[in-house]
């Protein structure tokens, strides 16, 4: 009798090391999609759902994560952070698919705090860069998707119009589960639903979007000097955005 292999999807906050218990990793076709097997046993997520995806390209990428975990050998140690695509897939399968509206609502909460809508009043260099690099994406959302967002200077909170929120909600509801899963990583990382939509629609490269989202931090480091901790945080942000896009790109390849 086959015993399923339970596996938790990666969580960025998890730091606990684990020991690899498998030798072989395979992708097995099943029910019109693909399942990752460890030593011939299917991987199951915490909620007991199979790690099953429609895309063969994505399944192969998931398998490569598991094959590389623990330095690629049984007995080696790894952390959940070594399985980023598995984490996103797990979220898609066990959280988004059963309740898409909860994900839509969570993403919409970033609209009122939209990064690109809060402009600096000083220094002049930052103000100029925000006008050059942030304003065009707010304009793009209006011109391309008919959604107008309010902007402000300073940090006093603003609320977006009901029309804008309805437009964003309609867009999000029109996306498939894989796109919502990618946005669930990309939007929180950048604190920008505008840049998130731009990434998943192919309007901007993931790495470029991360650069736009960290304009403030990078400008401050130019003025005040480099900060190793800040640079590490920016690198993590970019990695998360790229991982979200990579997952979606693979999911779309079939």
C-alpha atoms as a printed R data frame, in Angstrom:
    type eleno elety resid chain resno       x      y       z
1   ATOM     1    CA   UNK     A     1   0.000  0.000   0.000
2   ATOM     2    CA   UNK     A     2   1.249  3.474  -0.902
3   ATOM     3    CA   UNK     A     3   1.722  5.893   1.956
4   ATOM     4    CA   UNK     A     4   1.528  9.575   1.095
5   ATOM     5    CA   UNK     A     5   4.417 11.829   2.059
6   ATOM     6    CA   UNK     A     6   3.306 14.826   4.099
7   ATOM     7    CA   UNK     A     7   5.216 18.037   3.476
8   ATOM     8    CA   UNK     A     8   4.669 21.561   4.661
9   ATOM     9    CA   UNK     A     9   4.929 24.358   2.102
10  ATOM    10    CA   UNK     A    10   7.682 26.830   2.827
11  ATOM    11    CA   UNK     A    11   7.002 29.862   4.981
12  ATOM    12    CA   UNK     A    12   9.396 32.818   4.834
13  ATOM    13    CA   UNK     A    13   9.446 33.138   8.624
14  ATOM    14    CA   UNK     A    14  10.323 29.499   9.219
15  ATOM    15    CA   UNK     A    15  13.962 29.042  10.169
16  ATOM    16    CA   UNK     A    16  13.885 25.445  11.408
17  ATOM    17    CA   UNK     A    17  16.256 23.086   9.683
18  ATOM    18    CA   UNK     A    18  14.918 19.743   8.529
19  ATOM    19    CA   UNK     A    19  16.627 16.563   7.427
20  ATOM    20    CA   UNK     A    20  16.032 15.165   3.979
21  ATOM    21    CA   UNK     A    21  14.435 11.713   4.219
22  ATOM    22    CA   UNK     A    22  14.097 10.801   0.530
23  ATOM    23    CA   UNK     A    23  16.387  9.673  -2.260
24  ATOM    24    CA   UNK     A    24  14.398 10.085  -5.467
25  ATOM    25    CA   UNK     A    25  12.057 12.774  -6.792
26  ATOM    26    CA   UNK     A    26   9.696 12.194  -9.692
27  ATOM    27    CA   UNK     A    27   6.834 13.919 -11.474
28  ATOM    28    CA   UNK     A    28   3.866 11.629 -12.040
29  ATOM    29    CA   UNK     A    29   0.924 12.395 -14.318
30  ATOM    30    CA   UNK     A    30  -2.381 12.112 -12.480
31  ATOM    31    CA   UNK     A    31  -5.959 13.291 -13.014
32  ATOM    32    CA   UNK     A    32  -5.088 15.612 -15.886
33  ATOM    33    CA   UNK     A    33  -2.201 17.207 -14.016
34  ATOM    34    CA   UNK     A    34   1.023 16.313 -12.263
35  ATOM    35    CA   UNK     A    35   2.011 15.234  -8.748
36  ATOM    36    CA   UNK     A    36   5.471 15.325  -7.172
37  ATOM    37    CA   UNK     A    37   6.579 11.998  -5.677
38  ATOM    38    CA   UNK     A    38   9.353 11.406  -3.147
39  ATOM    39    CA   UNK     A    39  10.624  7.820  -3.214
40  ATOM    40    CA   UNK     A    40   7.468  6.873  -5.093
41  ATOM    41    CA   UNK     A    41   5.087  8.501  -2.617
42  ATOM    42    CA   UNK     A    42   3.032 11.608  -3.444
43  ATOM    43    CA   UNK     A    43   3.739 14.778  -1.519
44  ATOM    44    CA   UNK     A    44   0.809 16.041   0.504
45  ATOM    45    CA   UNK     A    45   0.374 19.527   1.939
46  ATOM    46    CA   UNK     A    46  -0.519 20.264   5.585
47  ATOM    47    CA   UNK     A    47  -4.240 20.118   4.807
48  ATOM    48    CA   UNK     A    48  -3.651 16.692   3.199
49  ATOM    49    CA   UNK     A    49  -4.236 17.933  -0.348
50  ATOM    50    CA   UNK     A    50  -1.895 16.536  -2.985
51  ATOM    51    CA   UNK     A    51   0.858 18.758  -4.340
52  ATOM    52    CA   UNK     A    52  -0.924 18.616  -7.715
53  ATOM    53    CA   UNK     A    53  -0.584 21.223 -10.481
54  ATOM    54    CA   UNK     A    54  -1.881 21.418 -14.032
55  ATOM    55    CA   UNK     A    55   1.387 22.602 -15.562
56  ATOM    56    CA   UNK     A    56   4.103 20.085 -16.352
57  ATOM    57    CA   UNK     A    57   6.686 22.897 -16.385
58  ATOM    58    CA   UNK     A    58   5.650 23.959 -12.887
59  ATOM    59    CA   UNK     A    59   5.629 20.371 -11.634
60  ATOM    60    CA   UNK     A    60   9.165 19.907 -12.912
61  ATOM    61    CA   UNK     A    61  10.264 23.089 -11.132
62  ATOM    62    CA   UNK     A    62   8.659 21.881  -7.911
63  ATOM    63    CA   UNK     A    63  10.465 18.576  -8.297
64  ATOM    64    CA   UNK     A    64  13.770 20.395  -8.796
65  ATOM    65    CA   UNK     A    65  13.236 22.192  -5.480
66  ATOM    66    CA   UNK     A    66  12.740 18.898  -3.677
67  ATOM    67    CA   UNK     A    67  15.653 17.296  -5.522
68  ATOM    68    CA   UNK     A    68  17.985 20.127  -4.493
69  ATOM    69    CA   UNK     A    69  16.808 20.270  -0.866
70  ATOM    70    CA   UNK     A    70  19.322 19.035   1.689
71  ATOM    71    CA   UNK     A    71  22.239 19.649  -0.656
72  ATOM    72    CA   UNK     A    72  20.695 17.084  -2.988
73  ATOM    73    CA   UNK     A    73  21.344 14.050  -0.776
74  ATOM    74    CA   UNK     A    74  19.396 12.030   1.753
75  ATOM    75    CA   UNK     A    75  20.269 13.085   5.283
76  ATOM    76    CA   UNK     A    76  21.161 16.631   4.271
77  ATOM    77    CA   UNK     A    77  19.492 19.552   6.017
78  ATOM    78    CA   UNK     A    78  17.206 22.129   4.450
79  ATOM    79    CA   UNK     A    79  14.696 24.743   5.547
80  ATOM    80    CA   UNK     A    80  11.208 25.478   4.229
81  ATOM    81    CA   UNK     A    81  12.682 28.597   2.597
82  ATOM    82    CA   UNK     A    82  14.419 26.249   0.151
83  ATOM    83    CA   UNK     A    83  10.998 25.391  -1.326
84  ATOM    84    CA   UNK     A    84   9.527 28.778  -2.359
85  ATOM    85    CA   UNK     A    85   7.544 27.512  -5.346
86  ATOM    86    CA   UNK     A    86   6.101 24.724  -3.205
87  ATOM    87    CA   UNK     A    87   4.948 27.338  -0.698
88  ATOM    88    CA   UNK     A    88   3.135 29.309  -3.400
89  ATOM    89    CA   UNK     A    89   1.623 26.150  -4.876
90  ATOM    90    CA   UNK     A    90   0.447 25.091  -1.439
91  ATOM    91    CA   UNK     A    91  -1.248 28.438  -0.907
92  ATOM    92    CA   UNK     A    92  -2.939 28.168  -4.291
93  ATOM    93    CA   UNK     A    93  -4.186 24.643  -3.638
94  ATOM    94    CA   UNK     A    94  -5.270 24.821  -0.006
95  ATOM    95    CA   UNK     A    95  -6.192 28.466   0.528
96  ATOM    96    CA   UNK     A    96  -7.051 30.175  -2.735
97  ATOM    97    CA   UNK     A    97  -8.914 27.447  -4.609
98  ATOM    98    CA   UNK     A    98 -11.408 26.815  -1.759
99  ATOM    99    CA   UNK     A    99 -12.017 30.531  -1.047
100 ATOM   100    CA   UNK     A   100 -10.945 32.902  -3.807
101 ATOM   101    CA   UNK     A   101 -12.881 35.823  -2.356
102 ATOM   102    CA   UNK     A   102 -10.767 35.837   0.812
103 ATOM   103    CA   UNK     A   103  -7.647 36.340  -1.315
104 ATOM   104    CA   UNK     A   104  -9.330 39.073  -3.347
105 ATOM   105    CA   UNK     A   105 -10.293 40.874  -0.130
106 ATOM   106    CA   UNK     A   106  -6.775 40.534   1.277
107 ATOM   107    CA   UNK     A   107  -5.237 42.004  -1.868
108 ATOM   108    CA   UNK     A   108  -7.746 44.859  -1.994
109 ATOM   109    CA   UNK     A   109  -6.622 45.962   1.455
110 ATOM   110    CA   UNK     A   110  -3.378 47.144  -0.127
111 ATOM   111    CA   UNK     A   111  -5.225 49.672  -2.301
112 ATOM   112    CA   UNK     A   112  -5.744 52.372   0.350
113 ATOM   113    CA   UNK     A   113  -2.089 52.079   1.355
114 ATOM   114    CA   UNK     A   114  -0.865 51.799  -2.242
115 ATOM   115    CA   UNK     A   115   2.844 52.612  -2.228
116 ATOM   116    CA   UNK     A   116   2.763 54.622  -5.452
117 ATOM   117    CA   UNK     A   117   0.008 56.917  -4.181
118 ATOM   118    CA   UNK     A   118   1.987 58.355  -1.262
119 ATOM   119    CA   UNK     A   119   4.524 60.848  -2.574
120 ATOM   120    CA   UNK     A   120   7.332 62.489  -0.639
121 ATOM   121    CA   UNK     A   121   7.599 66.216  -0.003
122 ATOM   122    CA   UNK     A   122  11.389 66.111   0.302
123 ATOM   123    CA   UNK     A   123  14.206 65.685  -0.565
124 ATOM   124    CA   UNK     A   124  13.921 67.074  -4.080
125 ATOM   125    CA   UNK     A   125  15.800 64.146  -5.628
126 ATOM   126    CA   UNK     A   126  13.300 61.650  -4.270
127 ATOM   127    CA   UNK     A   127  10.329 63.758  -5.334
128 ATOM   128    CA   UNK     A   128  11.683 63.974  -8.865
129 ATOM   129    CA   UNK     A   129  12.331 60.237  -9.038
130 ATOM   130    CA   UNK     A   130   8.864 59.391  -7.745
131 ATOM   131    CA   UNK     A   131   7.326 61.637 -10.391
132 ATOM   132    CA   UNK     A   132   9.406 59.927 -13.060
133 ATOM   133    CA   UNK     A   133   9.078 56.307 -11.879
134 ATOM   134    CA   UNK     A   134   5.881 56.080  -9.815
135 ATOM   135    CA   UNK     A   135   3.412 58.424 -11.509
136 ATOM   136    CA   UNK     A   136   3.591 56.614 -14.886
137 ATOM   137    CA   UNK     A   137   2.289 53.389 -13.309
138 ATOM   138    CA   UNK     A   138  -0.665 55.107 -11.664
139 ATOM   139    CA   UNK     A   139  -1.349 56.688 -15.076
140 ATOM   140    CA   UNK     A   140  -0.991 53.254 -16.710
141 ATOM   141    CA   UNK     A   141  -3.645 51.771 -14.437
142 ATOM   142    CA   UNK     A   142  -6.037 54.565 -15.411
143 ATOM   143    CA   UNK     A   143  -5.280 54.529 -19.124
144 ATOM   144    CA   UNK     A   144  -5.008 50.765 -19.586
145 ATOM   145    CA   UNK     A   145  -7.600 49.514 -17.105
146 ATOM   146    CA   UNK     A   146  -9.844 52.525 -16.455
147 ATOM   147    CA   UNK     A   147  -9.066 52.647 -12.734
148 ATOM   148    CA   UNK     A   148  -8.194 56.036 -11.245
149 ATOM   149    CA   UNK     A   149  -6.392 56.098  -7.919
150 ATOM   150    CA   UNK     A   150  -6.113 59.084  -5.631
151 ATOM   151    CA   UNK     A   151  -2.617 60.247  -4.702
152 ATOM   152    CA   UNK     A   152  -1.295 62.449  -1.920
153 ATOM   153    CA   UNK     A   153   1.877 63.997  -0.571
154 ATOM   154    CA   UNK     A   154   3.040 62.979   2.863
155 ATOM   155    CA   UNK     A   155   1.867 60.121   5.056
156 ATOM   156    CA   UNK     A   156  -1.682 61.120   5.987
157 ATOM   157    CA   UNK     A   157  -3.905 58.195   4.968
158 ATOM   158    CA   UNK     A   158  -6.253 58.466   2.016
159 ATOM   159    CA   UNK     A   159  -9.081 56.216   0.872
160 ATOM   160    CA   UNK     A   160  -9.595 55.156  -2.708
161 ATOM   161    CA   UNK     A   161 -12.959 55.780  -4.334
162 ATOM   162    CA   UNK     A   162 -15.643 53.064  -4.405
163 ATOM   163    CA   UNK     A   163 -15.325 53.066  -8.192
164 ATOM   164    CA   UNK     A   164 -11.599 52.352  -8.021
165 ATOM   165    CA   UNK     A   165 -12.102 49.592  -5.475
166 ATOM   166    CA   UNK     A   166 -14.847 48.011  -7.568
167 ATOM   167    CA   UNK     A   167 -12.605 48.137 -10.636
168 ATOM   168    CA   UNK     A   168  -9.727 46.480  -8.816
169 ATOM   169    CA   UNK     A   169 -12.009 43.840  -7.338
170 ATOM   170    CA   UNK     A   170 -13.393 43.001 -10.771
171 ATOM   171    CA   UNK     A   171  -9.873 42.627 -12.149
172 ATOM   172    CA   UNK     A   172  -8.788 40.364  -9.317
173 ATOM   173    CA   UNK     A   173 -11.867 38.173  -9.582
174 ATOM   174    CA   UNK     A   174 -11.101 37.681 -13.260
175 ATOM   175    CA   UNK     A   175  -7.683 36.145 -12.552
176 ATOM   176    CA   UNK     A   176  -7.131 32.413 -12.221
177 ATOM   177    CA   UNK     A   177  -5.882 30.765  -9.037
178 ATOM   178    CA   UNK     A   178  -2.245 30.789 -10.137
179 ATOM   179    CA   UNK     A   179  -2.329 34.531 -10.813
180 ATOM   180    CA   UNK     A   180  -3.943 35.221  -7.447
181 ATOM   181    CA   UNK     A   181  -1.284 33.050  -5.791
182 ATOM   182    CA   UNK     A   182   1.472 35.036  -7.498
183 ATOM   183    CA   UNK     A   183  -0.149 38.323  -6.506
184 ATOM   184    CA   UNK     A   184  -0.389 37.019  -2.948
185 ATOM   185    CA   UNK     A   185   3.404 37.034  -2.855
186 ATOM   186    CA   UNK     A   186   4.204 39.994  -5.094
187 ATOM   187    CA   UNK     A   187   1.768 42.585  -3.709
188 ATOM   188    CA   UNK     A   188   2.676 42.229  -0.001
189 ATOM   189    CA   UNK     A   189   6.381 42.263  -0.875
190 ATOM   190    CA   UNK     A   190   6.148 45.584  -2.721
191 ATOM   191    CA   UNK     A   191   3.135 47.029  -0.838
192 ATOM   192    CA   UNK     A   192   1.764 47.859  -4.273
193 ATOM   193    CA   UNK     A   193  -1.263 46.362  -5.965
194 ATOM   194    CA   UNK     A   194  -0.534 48.549  -9.011
195 ATOM   195    CA   UNK     A   195   2.932 47.122  -9.553
196 ATOM   196    CA   UNK     A   196   1.613 43.642  -8.761
197 ATOM   197    CA   UNK     A   197  -0.954 43.884 -11.536
198 ATOM   198    CA   UNK     A   198   1.688 45.304 -13.859
199 ATOM   199    CA   UNK     A   199   3.952 42.311 -13.191
200 ATOM   200    CA   UNK     A   200   1.325 39.599 -13.693
201 ATOM   201    CA   UNK     A   201   0.052 41.243 -16.878
202 ATOM   202    CA   UNK     A   202   3.561 41.476 -18.293
203 ATOM   203    CA   UNK     A   203   3.640 45.281 -18.327
204 ATOM   204    CA   UNK     A   204   6.842 45.373 -16.267
205 ATOM   205    CA   UNK     A   205   9.638 42.932 -15.517
206 ATOM   206    CA   UNK     A   206   9.617 41.523 -11.976
207 ATOM   207    CA   UNK     A   207  13.095 42.785 -11.117
208 ATOM   208    CA   UNK     A   208  12.366 46.214 -12.535
209 ATOM   209    CA   UNK     A   209   9.154 46.359 -10.507
210 ATOM   210    CA   UNK     A   210  11.130 45.585  -7.348
211 ATOM   211    CA   UNK     A   211  13.502 48.427  -8.191
212 ATOM   212    CA   UNK     A   212  10.574 50.830  -8.631
213 ATOM   213    CA   UNK     A   213   9.039 49.684  -5.346
214 ATOM   214    CA   UNK     A   214  12.278 50.313  -3.429
215 ATOM   215    CA   UNK     A   215  12.983 53.710  -4.927
216 ATOM   216    CA   UNK     A   216  12.639 55.447  -1.557
217 ATOM   217    CA   UNK     A   217  15.056 53.128   0.273
218 ATOM   218    CA   UNK     A   218  17.653 53.182  -2.491
219 ATOM   219    CA   UNK     A   219  17.533 56.972  -2.734
220 ATOM   220    CA   UNK     A   220  17.946 57.333   1.024
221 ATOM   221    CA   UNK     A   221  21.004 55.071   0.916
222 ATOM   222    CA   UNK     A   222  22.494 57.240  -1.818
223 ATOM   223    CA   UNK     A   223  22.074 60.265   0.429
224 ATOM   224    CA   UNK     A   224  22.995 58.791   3.811
225 ATOM   225    CA   UNK     A   225  25.213 55.874   2.880
226 ATOM   226    CA   UNK     A   226  24.829 52.136   2.354
227 ATOM   227    CA   UNK     A   227  23.238 49.974   5.020
228 ATOM   228    CA   UNK     A   228  23.912 46.248   4.959
229 ATOM   229    CA   UNK     A   229  20.692 45.327   6.737
230 ATOM   230    CA   UNK     A   230  18.645 47.488   4.394
231 ATOM   231    CA   UNK     A   231  20.364 46.005   1.362
232 ATOM   232    CA   UNK     A   232  19.566 42.498   2.599
233 ATOM   233    CA   UNK     A   233  15.914 43.451   3.004
234 ATOM   234    CA   UNK     A   234  15.795 44.879  -0.515
235 ATOM   235    CA   UNK     A   235  17.388 41.727  -1.902
236 ATOM   236    CA   UNK     A   236  14.771 39.606  -0.100
237 ATOM   237    CA   UNK     A   237  11.978 41.771  -1.510
238 ATOM   238    CA   UNK     A   238  13.296 41.347  -5.047
239 ATOM   239    CA   UNK     A   239  13.675 37.600  -4.576
240 ATOM   240    CA   UNK     A   240  10.055 37.273  -3.424
241 ATOM   241    CA   UNK     A   241   8.767 39.269  -6.393
242 ATOM   242    CA   UNK     A   242  10.821 37.175  -8.798
243 ATOM   243    CA   UNK     A   243   9.627 33.951  -7.156
244 ATOM   244    CA   UNK     A   244   6.010 35.038  -7.530
245 ATOM   245    CA   UNK     A   245   6.500 35.827 -11.201
246 ATOM   246    CA   UNK     A   246   8.479 32.627 -11.815
247 ATOM   247    CA   UNK     A   247   5.655 30.554 -10.318
248 ATOM   248    CA   UNK     A   248   3.094 32.252 -12.549
249 ATOM   249    CA   UNK     A   249   5.215 32.024 -15.659
250 ATOM   250    CA   UNK     A   250   5.697 28.292 -15.140
251 ATOM   251    CA   UNK     A   251   2.006 27.756 -14.351
252 ATOM   252    CA   UNK     A   252   1.076 29.401 -17.637
253 ATOM   253    CA   UNK     A   253   3.388 27.217 -19.708
254 ATOM   254    CA   UNK     A   254   1.273 24.119 -19.315
